[in-house]
Amino acid sequence: MCETSQDTNSLPVLLHVQTFTARYDPIEDRIFLNTVDATGAKQVIYLTRRLMDQIIPVLAKHLEDKTPKGVPPDVVQSMTQERVRQARKSEAQAEPVQADPETPRWLCTTIQMSKQPSGLAVTLTGDAACKAQIPLADPHLRTVLDILRNSYAKAGWDLRVFPEWLGSEQNAAWQVRLN
């Protein structure tokens, strides 16, 4: 399903995601990301609810840990989330990433996160040949939480996995451009 390197005994090629568009697939009952890298290479990555239910609290905690001491986290996080939403509304919207029928598709089975100075590097892994990395600065991370919340709502999934400070934003962009 995924491309592999020809010269290194079929090691996975790491897709460095530059832009992705999230959608809900009612037939698969999964969220999927149409991704593209800087060279235009595309992949479709499917994410299960079970995996996302484990990851969403980790993403929220990463943001909450940046709350200044002595300040109520819910207030700070809610205000920061709204500021990011307002900034996003003033940006020009990029075209959604569209997958072609021949675009490689795979199921993400593992997500690893590593802290970066400006956010998190998220590595999605499937079978031995499938791997993608998404660098998420904190404002992008907030956008991703909005997108996932909207995807959960569209799917009819339980929204209690999301922090209360995220609110009920329904007009968030479904596209993330990382640079």
C-alpha positions as CSV (number, residue, x, y, z in Angstrom):
1,M,0.0,0.0,0.0
2,C,2.7,2.5,0.9
3,E,5.8,3.4,-0.9
4,T,9.1,1.9,0.3
5,S,12.7,2.8,-0.3
6,Q,14.3,0.6,-3.0
7,D,17.9,0.8,-1.7
8,T,17.4,0.1,2.0
9,N,15.7,-3.3,2.1
10,S,12.1,-1.9,1.9
11,L,12.3,0.5,4.8
12,P,9.3,2.8,4.9
13,V,9.5,6.2,3.2
14,L,8.6,8.8,5.8
15,L,6.0,11.2,4.3
16,H,6.7,14.7,5.7
17,V,3.1,16.1,5.7
18,Q,2.9,19.7,4.6
19,T,-0.9,20.0,4.3
20,F,-3.8,17.7,5.2
21,T,-7.6,17.8,5.0
22,A,-9.6,15.7,7.4
23,R,-12.9,14.0,6.5
24,Y,-15.2,11.4,8.1
25,D,-15.9,8.2,6.2
26,P,-19.3,6.8,7.3
27,I,-18.7,3.5,5.5
28,E,-15.4,2.8,7.3
29,D,-16.6,4.7,10.5
30,R,-13.2,6.4,10.6
31,I,-11.7,9.8,10.2
32,F,-9.2,10.0,7.4
33,L,-6.5,12.5,6.4
34,N,-5.9,13.4,2.8
35,T,-2.2,14.3,3.1
36,V,0.3,15.9,0.8
37,D,4.1,16.6,1.2
38,A,6.2,19.4,-0.3
39,T,6.8,17.3,-3.5
40,G,3.1,16.7,-4.1
41,A,3.2,13.1,-2.9
42,K,-0.2,12.1,-1.4
43,Q,-1.4,9.5,1.0
44,V,-4.7,8.8,2.7
45,I,-4.3,7.9,6.4
46,Y,-7.3,6.3,8.2
47,L,-7.6,6.9,12.0
48,T,-9.8,4.8,14.3
49,R,-12.0,6.3,17.0
50,R,-10.2,4.1,19.6
51,L,-6.8,5.5,18.7
52,M,-8.1,9.1,18.5
53,D,-9.8,8.7,22.0
54,Q,-6.3,8.0,23.4
55,I,-4.5,10.8,21.6
56,I,-6.9,13.7,22.0
57,P,-6.3,14.0,25.8
58,V,-2.6,14.0,25.2
59,L,-2.8,16.8,22.7
60,A,-5.0,18.8,25.1
61,K,-2.7,18.2,28.0
62,H,0.3,19.4,26.0
63,L,-1.5,22.8,25.5
64,E,-2.8,22.9,29.1
65,D,0.8,22.4,30.4
66,K,1.7,25.7,29.0
67,T,-0.8,27.6,31.2
68,P,1.0,30.1,33.5
69,K,1.0,29.1,37.2
70,G,-1.8,30.5,39.3
71,V,-4.1,31.2,36.3
72,P,-7.2,29.0,35.7
73,P,-6.3,26.7,32.8
74,D,-9.9,26.6,31.4
75,V,-10.0,30.4,31.1
76,V,-6.5,30.7,29.5
77,Q,-7.1,27.8,27.1
78,S,-10.5,29.0,26.1
79,M,-9.3,32.5,25.3
80,T,-6.2,31.2,23.4
81,Q,-8.4,28.8,21.4
82,E,-10.7,31.7,20.4
83,R,-7.7,33.9,19.5
84,V,-6.4,31.1,17.2
85,R,-9.9,30.7,15.6
86,Q,-10.1,34.4,14.9
87,A,-6.7,34.5,13.3
88,R,-7.6,31.4,11.2
89,K,-10.8,33.2,9.9
90,S,-8.7,36.1,8.6
91,E,-6.3,33.8,6.7
92,A,-6.9,32.8,3.0
93,Q,-8.2,29.3,2.9
94,A,-6.1,26.8,0.9
95,E,-7.7,24.3,-1.4
96,P,-8.6,21.0,0.3
97,V,-6.3,18.1,-0.4
98,Q,-8.1,15.7,-2.7
99,A,-7.0,12.0,-3.0
100,D,-7.1,10.3,-6.4
101,P,-8.2,6.7,-6.8
102,E,-4.6,5.6,-7.0
103,T,-3.5,7.5,-3.9
104,P,-2.0,5.0,-1.3
105,R,-4.3,4.4,1.6
106,W,-3.4,2.9,5.0
107,L,-4.6,2.5,8.5
108,C,-2.7,4.2,11.3
109,T,-2.1,1.8,14.1
110,T,0.3,3.8,16.2
111,I,0.8,7.5,16.9
112,Q,4.0,8.8,18.6
113,M,4.5,12.4,19.7
114,S,7.7,14.2,20.5
115,K,7.9,17.7,22.0
116,Q,9.4,20.3,19.8
117,P,10.3,23.9,20.7
118,S,7.1,25.3,19.1
119,G,4.7,22.3,19.5
120,L,4.7,18.6,18.8
121,A,6.0,16.3,16.0
122,V,3.3,13.7,15.4
123,T,4.4,10.4,13.7
124,L,1.7,8.2,12.3
125,T,2.7,4.6,11.6
126,G,0.8,1.8,9.9
127,D,2.2,-1.5,8.7
128,A,5.9,-1.8,8.1
129,A,5.9,0.4,5.0
130,C,3.6,3.2,6.2
131,K,4.8,6.2,8.1
132,A,4.1,9.9,8.1
133,Q,5.2,12.8,10.2
134,I,3.2,16.0,10.9
135,P,4.9,18.9,12.6
136,L,2.3,20.8,14.7
137,A,3.1,24.2,16.2
138,D,0.7,24.9,19.0
139,P,-1.7,27.1,16.9
140,H,-1.9,24.2,14.4
141,L,-2.5,21.8,17.3
142,R,-5.4,23.9,18.3
143,T,-6.8,23.8,14.8
144,V,-6.4,20.0,14.7
145,L,-8.4,19.8,17.9
146,D,-11.2,21.8,16.4
147,I,-11.1,19.7,13.2
148,L,-11.2,16.4,15.2
149,R,-14.1,17.7,17.4
150,N,-16.0,18.6,14.2
151,S,-15.3,15.2,12.7
152,Y,-16.5,13.5,15.9
153,A,-19.7,15.6,15.8
154,K,-20.3,14.6,12.2
155,A,-19.7,11.0,13.0
156,G,-22.0,11.1,16.0
157,W,-19.2,10.0,18.3
158,D,-19.0,10.9,22.0
159,L,-17.5,14.4,22.5
160,R,-16.6,13.9,26.1
161,V,-13.0,13.1,25.1
162,F,-12.5,16.8,24.3
163,P,-11.6,19.3,27.0
164,E,-14.5,21.7,28.0
165,W,-12.4,24.7,27.1
166,L,-12.5,23.7,23.4
167,G,-16.2,24.7,23.4
168,S,-18.5,23.8,20.6
169,E,-16.9,25.4,17.5
170,Q,-18.6,24.1,14.4
171,N,-17.2,26.4,11.8
172,A,-13.5,25.4,12.1
173,A,-11.5,24.9,9.0
174,W,-11.2,21.3,7.9
175,Q,-7.8,22.0,6.3
176,V,-4.4,22.4,8.0
177,R,-1.6,24.0,6.1
178,L,1.6,23.7,8.2
179,N,3.6,26.4,6.5
